[in-house]
Amino acid sequence: MVDVDSILLSVQERDKWRNRLGVLEDSLREVRDHRRKLEARLRRVKKELNRLRVTVDAVLDLTRTPARTNASHGPGAPPSL
């Protein structure tokens, strides 16, 4: 004969683990979604940093160019226009 209490406990234990698995799967989906959002944000920040680096390099090149031009004339030479 089958022990009804044993079967009932087994079914309850199975349901408990299914619920835990469901909670874990939901949490995993949330973590993956959060990760995708953070990766997208990181890509945007990297692009912005690259644009900023290009801008800074361009500004530095503009500020350095006149100094090189004046220095190439030597001391006492009139600056070029």
Secondary structure, 3 states (H helix, E strand, C coil): CCCHHHHHHHHHHHHHHHHHHHHHHHHHHHHHHHHHHHHHHHHHHHHHHHHHHHHHHHHHHHHHHHHHHHHHCCCCCCCCC
